[in-house]
Structures are given as structure tokens and as C-alpha cells.
């Protein structure tokens, strides 16, 4: 049985390459001669598949020859991006992020049977406390004064659609006028708003935008889930995306989010729509733009202990869909 380990290892590496069909009969013979079982090579047996695909956005490389598409010896992770690891992933794998001093700046899409797990072997994305960040610093020369309003600045290249202005150095307030064209003189210090598609910002007296570490939400959605089953996302912060932190668009079922922090996203932290069903537990959702949590269509959002702060936006927005359970307010 010991010798069957080598064909199994070969199988795990070759199964995603275009070279696998040529090697499969040889691996089967080795397994049988060494006392192994076809079960080790059964595509319905996730234990014969599962790998840990490690990602390191500082020291990793996406130039891996792990699928046999390039000549030369095989090379394997760590990868630099989540997208590259997902290209090599299969059912039952674990996508393991390395927490570094840099956030992961990309949009992640999980969809289709290739990445769907099973009830016993889900596809797991483990954040290890890392951050997935969709924000970018504003350009210091992109700000100009508003002539009619002393001390007020506008940003010329504001991204379209939903969006937030953030700062890593100060706490900024958002002014939300009752009408589309509010009285700009009511915007206080360290406060921003968005009118006619542009950010407006009033710094503290004696300061300008260059005195702040300003960021804006730029990338669209942090994690998109579509037509996928049995996925777990753990121990990850998702922030700074222009629309949603996590969006289960449709037919995303048996999805479990545990110990996730979803903050500072333009529309909502977590959105569940279509025929999706998502369970959220031991998580924090706050400081998102339109709603902290939202449902639409026939989506179902099940809440365990989810701490939601409604200070900046309603805790839950329903455009159809259903919420099972209640949110937990933050401790005072």
C-alpha cells in the first residue's frame, strides 16, 4: 500500500493538467499492483483530490507550471494572487492565504462545478486574518477647491456608481442630505458627501486633502458567488469595494461565512440574491454605504452571531429575499 502513495501524488498533480489522460492508465496499474484501490482515484472521492493551495502576495509567484501548459519541470506555489490559485483549484481544495503586511487587491469570483465542494469536503477559503481590499489612494493632484464654498474640495476622478471616501489617518463622517442637492455649507469639518457623481470633502480648518491619507472604493465586488455549492470562507476581512464586500448573486447554496469582517463597502457588506442561501456566523459587518446586509429575489441569509452596526446605514435592506435570525448590536 505504501507504493500506492506515489501514484496518488501523481494523480493529485496531474488531474488538472492536459497530460492526465495519457498517465491515468499507468497510475491505475500501479495502484492495483501495490494493493491500492480504485477509490483513491475515484473523482467522487474528494479525499483523493484535496490540496492546500497557499497564496502569498509578497513572496509568491503566479508563474507556476502546475498544470503542464508550459515546457519544463513542474513548479508549485505559493501563488501571488487568489485568482491564480483558483485556476488550479478543484473540489475539496483549501485556498490558504498568508497574512502579510500588504492587503490582497483583487476581485474574487467563485462559480461552477469545478470549484463546488461536497457536504463532507467543501471548498474552503482560509484568510488567516488577511485583508481583501478594493480601495485605492486618491490622487493628491485630483482635488480642486469649490469656488462657491470656502474650504470645500471636490475630487475630479470620482469612480462611478456606489462609492465611499475613506481615510486611514482620520475618522471621516459622511453627510447625507435629505435632497439630491443639499446645502453644501452644512458639510462640517472632516466630512464628505457625494453629489452629481463627485466626492466633496471639507477638511479640518487649516488643512487640505493632501494632509489626509484618503482612499476611495474602486474595485467592484470583493467576492462573487454564483452557481456554486458547499463553500466556506473563514477568518478574512473584506473592505473597500465599490459595490458589495460579498455578493451571492444566484444559485450559491450551502455557503458558510465564519469570522469574516466586512466593512467600508459602497453598497452593502453582504448581499444574497437569486436562489442563493448563505449562513453567516461569528462575524462583523459595519460602515457600509447603503446597507450592512441585504437580500433580494429569493435569497436567504441565515444569521448566527453577527455583530452589525447600523450607525452608517440600515442593518438589513430587503428587496425580496428572507433573513433567518437576528443581528447583534455592537457592545457599548
C-alpha positions in Angstrom: 0.0 0.0 0.0 2.9 2.3 0.7 3.9 2.4 -3.0 0.3 3.5 -3.9 1.1 6.8 -2.4 3.3 7.8 -5.3 0.6 7.2 -8.0 -1.8 9.1 -5.7 0.5 12.1 -5.5 1.0 11.9 -9.3 -2.8 11.8 -9.7 -3.3 14.9 -7.4 -0.8 16.9 -9.5 -1.8 15.6 -12.9 -5.5 15.6 -12.5 -5.8 19.3 -13.5 -3.4 19.1 -16.5 -3.8 18.2 -20.1 -1.3 15.4 -19.6 -3.5 13.4 -17.2 -5.4 11.3 -19.8 -2.1 9.8 -21.0 -0.9 8.9 -17.5 -4.2 7.7 -16.0 -3.9 4.0 -17.1 -0.3 3.8 -15.7 -1.4 5.2 -12.4 -4.3 2.8 -12.2 -2.0 -0.2 -12.8 0.5 1.0 -10.1 -2.3 1.5 -7.6 -3.7 -2.0 -8.1 -0.3 -3.8 -8.1 0.7 -2.1 -4.9 -2.5 -3.2 -3.1 -4.4 0.1 -3.6 -7.9 0.8 -4.5 -9.8 2.5 -7.3 -11.4 4.6 -4.6 -8.1 6.5 -4.4 -8.7 7.7 -8.0 -12.4 8.0 -7.8 -13.4 11.5 -8.9 -16.3 11.3 -6.4 -13.9 10.8 -3.6 -12.7 14.3 -2.6 -10.0 12.9 -0.3 -8.2 11.7 -3.3 -8.2 15.3 -4.7 -7.8 17.8 -1.9 -4.8 20.1 -1.8 -3.8 23.1 0.2 -3.2 25.9 -2.3 -1.1 28.5 -0.5 -1.1 32.2 -1.6 1.5 34.8 -0.5 1.0 38.2 -2.2 4.6 39.3 -1.2 6.8 36.3 -1.8 4.6 34.1 -4.0 4.6 33.8 -7.8 1.9 33.2 -10.4 4.3 31.7 -12.8 3.7 28.1 -11.7 3.9 25.3 -14.2 1.4 23.2 -12.2 -1.0 22.4 -15.0 1.5 21.2 -17.6 0.8 24.0 -20.0 4.5 25.1 -20.3 7.5 23.0 -21.1 10.0 22.1 -18.3 9.7 20.7 -14.8 6.6 21.2 -12.8 6.6 24.0 -10.2 4.0 24.6 -7.4 3.0 27.6 -5.2 2.9 29.6 -3.2 0.9 31.7 -5.6 0.8 35.5 -5.6 -2.9 36.0 -6.3 -6.1 34.3 -5.3 -7.3 34.2 -8.9 -4.3 32.2 -10.0 -4.8 29.7 -7.2 -8.4 29.3 -8.1 -7.4 28.5 -11.7 -5.5 25.4 -10.3 -8.1 24.5 -7.7 -10.7 21.8 -7.7 -13.5 20.4 -5.4 -12.5 19.9 -1.8 -9.3 22.1 -2.0 -8.4 24.7 0.6 -7.3 28.1 -0.6 -5.0 29.3 2.2 -4.0 33.0 2.3 -0.8 34.1 4.0 -1.3 37.2 6.1 1.4 39.8 5.1 1.8 43.5 5.6 0.0 44.1 2.3 -3.7 43.5 1.6 -4.8 41.4 -1.3 -6.1 43.8 -4.0 -8.3 41.8 -6.4 -11.9 40.7 -7.1 -12.5 37.0 -6.4 -15.1 35.0 -8.3 -16.2 31.6 -7.2 -18.5 29.8 -9.6 -19.4 26.5 -11.3 -19.0 22.8 -10.6 -15.2 22.9 -10.9 -14.9 24.8 -7.6 -18.0 23.4 -5.8 -17.3 21.1 -2.9 -19.4 18.5 -1.2 -21.1 18.3 2.1 -18.1 16.4 3.6 -15.4 18.2 1.6 -16.2 21.8 0.9 -14.0 24.2 -0.9 -12.5 26.4 1.8 -11.0 29.8 1.6 -9.0 30.5 4.7 -7.9 34.1 5.2 -5.7 33.7 8.3 -6.6 37.3 9.2 -5.6 38.7 5.8 -7.5 41.6 4.2 -9.1 41.6 0.7 -9.1 45.3 -0.2 -10.8 47.1 -3.2 -9.7 50.6 -2.3 -7.1 52.9 -3.8 -5.4 56.1 -2.6 -6.9 59.2 -4.2 -4.5 61.2 -6.4 -3.3 64.3 -4.4 -3.5 66.4 -7.5 -7.0 65.2 -8.3 -8.5 67.6 -5.7 -9.6 71.1 -6.5 -11.4 73.8 -4.5 -15.1 74.5 -4.9 -15.2 78.3 -5.8 -18.6 78.9 -4.3 -17.9 77.2 -1.0 -14.8 78.2 1.0 -12.9 75.3 2.5 -14.7 72.7 0.4 -12.9 70.5 -2.1 -14.1 68.2 -4.9 -12.4 65.1 -6.4 -12.3 65.2 -10.2 -11.9 61.5 -11.0 -14.6 60.0 -8.7 -15.4 56.4 -9.7 -18.9 55.9 -11.0 -21.8 54.2 -9.1 -21.7 53.5 -5.4 -18.6 54.6 -3.6 -17.1 55.7 -0.3 -14.4 58.1 0.6 -12.2 56.6 3.3 -9.2 57.7 5.4 -6.6 55.6 7.2 -5.4 58.5 9.3 -8.7 60.2 10.4 -12.2 59.3 11.1 -14.4 60.8 8.4 -18.1 61.4 8.6 -20.5 61.1 5.6 -23.1 63.8 5.1 -26.3 62.5 3.6 -28.6 65.4 2.6 -32.4 64.9 2.5 -32.5 66.1 -1.1 -30.2 65.4 -4.0 -28.8 69.0 -4.0 -28.2 69.7 -0.3 -26.9 72.9 1.1 -23.1 72.5 0.9 -22.5 74.9 3.7 -23.9 72.3 6.1 -20.9 70.0 5.4 -18.8 70.1 8.6 -15.1 69.5 9.1 -13.7 66.0 8.4 -16.9 65.3 6.5 -17.6 64.2 2.9 -20.6 63.7 0.7 -21.2 62.7 -2.9 -23.2 64.9 -5.3 -23.6 64.9 -9.0 -21.2 61.9 -9.2 -18.3 63.5 -7.4 -16.8 63.4 -3.9 -17.0 66.6 -1.9 -14.8 66.9 1.2 -14.3 69.6 3.8 -11.0 69.1 5.8 -10.5 70.4 9.3 -9.7 74.2 9.4 -6.2 74.9 8.1 -5.9 71.5 6.4 -6.3 70.3 2.8 -6.9 66.8 1.2 -3.1 66.3 1.0 -2.9 66.3 4.8 -5.0 63.1 4.9 -4.4 59.5 3.8 -7.5 59.5 1.6 -8.8 56.3 -0.1 -11.7 55.6 -2.3 -13.6 52.4 -3.1 -12.6 51.4 -6.7 -12.9 47.7 -7.4 -16.4 46.4 -7.8 -17.1 43.4 -5.5 -14.8 41.6 -3.2 -16.1 38.0 -3.5 -18.8 37.0 -6.0 -20.5 33.6 -5.6 -22.5 32.2 -8.5 -23.8 28.7 -9.3 -21.6 27.1 -6.7 -22.2 24.8 -3.7 -20.5 23.9 -0.4 -18.1 26.7 0.0 -16.7 28.0 3.3 -14.9 31.4 3.8 -13.1 31.9 7.1 -11.1 34.4 9.0 -11.0 37.2 6.3 -11.6 40.9 6.2 -13.2 42.3 3.0 -13.2 46.1 2.7 -13.2 49.0 0.3 -15.2 47.7 -2.6 -17.4 50.0 -4.7 -20.5 47.7 -4.6 -20.5 44.8 -2.2 -18.0 43.0 0.0 -19.5 39.6 -0.7 -22.3 39.0 -3.2 -24.0 35.7 -3.6 -25.8 36.5 -6.9 -27.7 33.3 -7.7 -27.7 29.6 -7.0 -25.0 29.8 -4.4 -26.1 27.3 -1.8 -24.5 25.7 1.3 -22.3 28.7 1.7 -20.9 29.4 5.2 -19.1 32.6 6.2 -17.3 32.3 9.6 -15.3 35.0 11.4 -15.4 37.4 8.5 -15.3 41.2 8.9 -17.0 43.1 6.0 -16.6 46.9 6.3 -16.4 50.1 4.2 -18.1 48.8 1.0 -20.1 51.1 -1.2 -23.5 49.4 -1.3 -23.5 46.6 1.3 -21.3 44.3 3.3 -23.0 41.0 2.3 -25.7 40.7 -0.4 -27.7 37.5 -1.0 -29.9 37.2 -4.1 -31.4 34.9 -6.7 -31.8 31.4 -5.3 -28.8 31.6 -3.0 -28.6 30.6 0.6 -25.8 31.8 2.9 -25.0 31.2 6.5 -23.0 33.9 8.4 -21.7 33.3 11.9 -19.2 34.9 14.3 -18.8 37.9 12.0 -18.8 41.7 12.0 -20.5 43.9 9.4 -20.4 47.7 9.6 -19.6 51.0 8.0 -21.0 50.0 4.6 -22.7 52.6 2.4 -26.4 51.7 1.7 -27.0 48.7 4.0 -24.9 46.5 6.1 -26.7 43.3 4.9 -29.2 43.0 2.0 -31.3 40.3 0.4 -33.1 40.3 -3.0 -35.0 37.8 -5.2 -35.4 34.5 -3.4 -32.1 34.8 -1.5 -32.0 33.5 2.1 -29.5 34.9 4.6 -29.1 32.9 7.9 -27.5 34.7 10.8 -25.7 33.2 13.7 -23.8 35.7 15.9 -23.3 38.6 13.5 -22.5 41.9 15.0 -23.9 44.7 12.8 -23.6 48.4 13.5 -26.4 50.4 11.9 -24.8 53.7 12.6 -23.8 54.5 9.0 -26.6 52.5 7.1 -29.5 50.3 8.0 -28.6 46.9 9.4 -30.7 45.0 6.8 -32.3 46.0 3.5 -34.8 43.7 1.8 -35.6 43.9 -1.8 -37.2 40.5 -1.7 -35.4 37.6 -0.1 -35.5 36.5 3.5 -33.4 36.8 6.7 -33.4 34.0 9.3 -32.2 35.0 12.7 -31.3 38.4 14.1 -28.3 40.7 14.0 -26.4 41.5 17.2 -25.7 45.2 18.0 -22.1 46.2 18.9 -21.2 46.4 22.5 -21.5 49.8 24.1 
